[in-house]
Amino acid sequence: EGIITHYVGIQQDMTEHELLEDQLRQSQKMEALGTLVGGIAHDFNNMLAGITGNLYLAKQYSKENPRVLQKLSNVESLSYRAADMVQQLLTFARKDRVSMKQLPFTPFVKETVKLLESAIPENIALHQIICADSLFIKGDGTQIHQVLLNLINNACDALEGRPEPSITVSLKPLQVDKAFIGKHMGFATG
């Protein structure tokens, strides 16, 4: 007869639905990023090929000047690392598998620090205290190089405006005991 006699209310927790929507948006962003990176990577690799080709020629002309030759070799190594970083971006964007390999960490750190010497400002002293042990690790060389590069860059930024700035890279084995495990989850003794 047109008279309201009862009400029905329906409640639903939308938290899971909102989480799924967020995941879908993130997935769409990652797909767009992958497409963008893929498009840029080809052009960027072509530029890097041109750079490394010209570096090769410049090294041929600079054989009499070892200091210039060393600087050109450093730039060449950084160019190859840039190509590895493009591959790393593609891996991230496409969610490809990371290439985990056994690496002798000590020579890897020494080589990375040597390359970084030419990349940091000249007023910052870079020191190394690297043990003689090989210290094998399992990891992706490109990603580990990126971590070391980021650490050094952050250290350089932190030293801005300081008198006599200096960075020390130290590598030594650590004996993990029960006290260490008590403070840090996910480790085993040894």
Salt bridges, closest charged atoms under 4 A:
GLU21 OE2 - HIS17 NE2 3.13
ASP22 OD1 - ARG25 NH2 2.56
GLU76 OE1 - LYS59 NZ 2.69
ASP96 OD2 - ARG94 NH1 3.64
GLU111 OE2 - ARG81 NH2 3.18
